[in-house]
């Protein structure tokens, strides 16, 4: 049987208990008579007498003939007793006894009307079954129906007759629900199971039950089938983390247990499936090449670079080497200004964590995502992180176990510590899985920086790392990676980049260097006056070089695209929505086209702007790929729309648009109107 092969168990450890669907409808007419007689019984003694008189009746043997035939064919050396009402088993290797009751004994298969409150498991049968059980560490009672389907008085007798601290497994209603029940006999863990169908229109799910050394230490891990993903996974649709513990003591017990996931199996998984699934994510946004091909090790330190200002520097600034960072066991928050390469650092870290040497030494599977993608509940967050990894092999090798053992490195870009809705679940995840490594990136504004930065509150230890401007040697590597192999030409471009960045008073960053390499390769005699002019040329190159060939490219041209991008930037500023859903951006584009009488596909235009690498998608959101692109097109909107320019320059607002005003002034050096130049100065 496939199920036995999958579970790797023998038929002696496979227990079957009949239900109402196992009753042969061809013989239930006689059962209806028996059911009606039992329903008419009003006392416990009469029901026990009815059991004695009918327990060996051929009627019930015939009624469940097909089920009994299967049960006998499988065979079970662990079975110690069986009749038409119950069968018992002793699994010595597991120190476990099991008794299965036929709750469908008097079922008419639905042919006698509604059966809830009309089924019976006589008290004498329960007492007899319990008396035959050996003294084992764990006892499991199994019925097809919940006790709520038994006649009211009979359900109470059944419950009182069960052994202390046993587990009761049942189903029928196809709705997974665990309960820890306290009774005079002790505590009982009840597990109402889901169902597994050959069709997918109904709920499909199963549970794995774990019992500790003490009977009270129970854990039930639920798995549901997720139709859109076409796979079973932790049932976060049943419980927040898909796991039910019988008590807080049980939870503490199970969380302290080793997961039994071998390090060798995790290493093999990382080197195979994880590397394959991660590869599409490790592409540079500007060049379209794999990050590893063009990566240049950044300059990183334990404090931001304040220069020689003694009032802001603590004097304890320490450089951090790249290899030291990659192989670190510490958690980090990477802090850097816009376009200092935070995203590239996370991508390269993910790549190097899957290398043979790092896998052998650290054994951590990287999870790479953007903060905006994080769900706002812990259950959904765990499920989301699972979805970013290839499927775990199964058995003990589950997401929960590898996370619990610290075999993950969670990499999250563009974290906003003010977003409590996302930070709350993330902190809870860190608390649940403190052995994992966490590396977050966030932006900080050097102008607004006063003194040292205090890290956000985390349930684990986290250290800050600051990205500095790169030096000439690192910029040379960027030029070598992006330009021809002619060393002389490389040196000329390097000199131009370093001189022009200094003359424009622009930070020496990988993004700025890459932009200038692109511009210099396309325009040999270009002289950058300021960054606005550089961005103007660079956007021109992107929109032309990476534009998709299509039927309307010649008509919806460069001017249309830059005008639309300025319109989108203006809309973002006015609405203060800088990471809108795709549908909102689509509506903005449709409105723009309608107002100008342009008959183009808004969907195709958005796709073009993304393919040109000016816009980008994060989850279901559309954003400008780089902050400088948003700032540049905001300046373009100021240039084209005087009312919008005046809105930006209003007294209560202009300080929030320092860079945009600088770009505007760079694009319009002849604009000397009195209300513009003072703000720029």
NORRA-V137514 format. One record per run of one state. SS is the DSSP state (A for helix, B for strand, O for the rest). FROM is the first residue (numbers start at 1). LEN is the number of residues. Records with the same first field share a line. If there is no record, write none. Layout:
BEGIN
SS: FROM-LEN + FROM-LEN
END
This chain:
BEGIN
O: 1-1 + 8-3 + 14-6 + 23-2 + 41-3 + 55-3 + 64-1 + 75-4 + 83-3 + 95-1 + 102-17 + 120-3 + 132-6 + 144-3 + 151-1 + 162-5 + 171-6 + 184-2 + 193-12 + 212-6 + 227-4 + 235-8 + 246-2 + 256-7 + 282-1 + 284-6 + 295-5 + 302-17 + 321-1 + 327-4 + 337-5 + 354-2 + 362-3 + 374-4 + 388-6 + 395-2 + 398-1 + 405-3 + 414-6 + 433-4 + 444-18 + 468-4 + 483-4 + 504-6 + 523-8 + 546-12 + 576-5 + 596-6 + 612-3 + 619-2 + 625-2 + 641-1 + 649-5 + 668-6 + 681-1
A: 2-6 + 11-3 + 20-3 + 25-16 + 44-11 + 58-6 + 65-10 + 92-3 + 123-9 + 147-3 + 152-10 + 248-8 + 263-19 + 291-4 + 322-5 + 342-12 + 356-6 + 371-3 + 378-10 + 399-6 + 420-13 + 472-11 + 487-17 + 510-13 + 531-15 + 558-18 + 582-14 + 602-10 + 627-14 + 642-7 + 654-14 + 674-7
B: 79-4 + 86-6 + 96-6 + 119-1 + 138-6 + 150-1 + 167-4 + 177-7 + 186-7 + 205-7 + 218-9 + 231-4 + 243-3 + 283-1 + 290-1 + 300-2 + 319-2 + 331-6 + 365-6 + 394-1 + 397-1 + 408-6 + 437-7 + 462-6 + 581-1 + 615-4 + 621-4
END
